[in-house]
Amino acid sequence: MFREFTFEAAHKTTPDTPLHGHTFKVKVVLTGEPHPVYGWSHDLLEVEPVISRLRSRLDHTYLNDIEGLEIPTLENVAGWVCRHLDKEIQGVDRVEVRRGLEGAGEGVVFRNRR
């Protein structure tokens, strides 16, 4: 199963990069044993508050000011999201982060290495 969310943020990836912003789209893929009745691996009512708190930490911020995101490349953002969610949600398999228009974007897949 997966849960997607977006956030708006500004960043600089190198000291020479001009300050700029993106709409980031994040896809969190969760795996686990299916519930015997419902079939889901995770109850989204339990996952949602964790995702919402994390999204609030990122949305409308300057990513470089967030501890652990001083160099906020797509790869580092995906890893940061994965590590933070993995502390609270069991079964985080991977995190995908993309930016840009559908069909003309760029992104990265970060696989959790538990």
C-alpha positions as CSV (number, residue, x, y, z in Angstrom):
1,M,0.0,0.0,0.0
2,F,1.1,3.6,-0.4
3,R,0.3,7.1,0.8
4,E,1.1,10.2,-1.1
5,F,1.5,13.8,0.0
6,T,2.9,17.1,-1.4
7,F,4.7,20.0,0.2
8,E,6.0,23.3,-1.0
9,A,9.5,24.3,0.0
10,A,12.5,26.5,-1.0
11,H,16.1,25.3,-1.0
12,K,19.6,25.7,-2.3
13,T,21.4,22.6,-3.3
14,T,24.8,24.2,-3.6
15,P,26.2,27.6,-2.4
16,D,26.1,28.8,-6.0
17,T,22.5,27.6,-6.7
18,P,20.0,30.5,-6.5
19,L,17.3,30.2,-3.9
20,H,14.3,28.6,-5.5
21,G,11.3,26.4,-4.6
22,H,9.3,23.4,-5.8
23,T,6.2,21.5,-5.2
24,F,7.5,18.2,-4.0
25,K,5.4,15.0,-4.3
26,V,6.2,12.2,-1.9
27,K,5.0,8.6,-2.2
28,V,5.6,6.4,0.9
29,V,5.3,2.7,0.2
30,L,4.4,0.4,3.1
31,T,4.7,-3.3,3.3
32,G,3.7,-5.8,6.0
33,E,1.5,-8.8,6.8
34,P,-2.1,-8.3,5.6
35,H,-4.8,-7.9,8.2
36,P,-6.8,-11.1,8.4
37,V,-10.1,-9.4,7.9
38,Y,-9.4,-6.1,6.0
39,G,-6.4,-7.2,4.0
40,W,-4.5,-4.0,4.5
41,S,-1.0,-4.0,5.9
42,H,-1.5,-0.6,7.6
43,D,-4.5,1.2,8.9
44,L,-4.4,4.6,7.2
45,L,-6.1,6.2,10.2
46,E,-3.0,5.3,12.2
47,V,-0.5,6.3,9.4
48,E,-2.2,9.6,8.6
49,P,-1.2,11.6,11.8
50,V,2.4,10.5,11.4
51,I,2.5,11.6,7.8
52,S,0.7,14.8,8.6
53,R,3.2,15.8,11.3
54,L,6.1,15.1,9.0
55,R,4.5,17.1,6.2
56,S,4.0,20.0,8.5
57,R,7.8,20.0,9.3
58,L,8.5,20.4,5.6
59,D,5.7,22.5,4.1
60,H,6.4,26.1,3.4
61,T,9.9,26.0,4.8
62,Y,13.5,26.6,3.7
63,L,14.7,23.0,3.6
64,N,18.4,24.0,4.3
65,D,17.4,25.1,7.8
66,I,16.0,21.7,8.8
67,E,18.4,19.5,10.7
68,G,19.6,16.7,8.4
69,L,18.6,18.6,5.3
70,E,21.4,21.1,5.1
71,I,22.0,19.8,1.6
72,P,18.5,19.1,0.4
73,T,18.9,17.2,-2.9
74,L,16.1,14.9,-3.9
75,E,18.1,12.0,-2.7
76,N,18.7,13.5,0.7
77,V,15.1,14.6,1.1
78,A,13.9,11.1,0.3
79,G,16.3,9.5,2.8
80,W,15.4,12.1,5.5
81,V,11.6,11.3,5.0
82,C,12.3,7.6,5.1
83,R,14.4,7.7,8.3
84,H,11.9,9.9,10.1
85,L,8.8,7.8,9.1
86,D,10.6,4.6,9.9
87,K,10.9,5.7,13.5
88,E,7.1,5.7,13.9
89,I,5.7,3.4,11.2
90,Q,6.7,-0.2,10.9
91,G,7.1,-1.5,7.3
92,V,8.3,1.6,5.5
93,D,9.7,0.0,2.3
94,R,10.6,3.0,0.2
95,V,10.1,6.7,-0.3
96,E,9.8,8.3,-3.7
97,V,10.2,12.1,-4.1
98,R,9.6,13.9,-7.3
99,R,9.2,17.5,-8.5
100,G,8.2,19.0,-11.8
101,L,5.2,18.6,-14.1
102,E,3.7,15.2,-14.7
103,G,5.5,13.7,-17.7
104,A,8.4,16.2,-17.4
105,G,9.5,15.8,-13.8
106,E,12.4,14.3,-12.0
107,G,12.7,12.2,-8.9
108,V,14.4,9.5,-6.8
109,V,13.5,6.3,-5.1
110,F,15.0,5.7,-1.6
111,R,14.8,2.1,-0.4
112,N,14.8,1.5,3.3
113,R,17.8,-0.5,4.3
114,R,16.7,-1.3,7.9
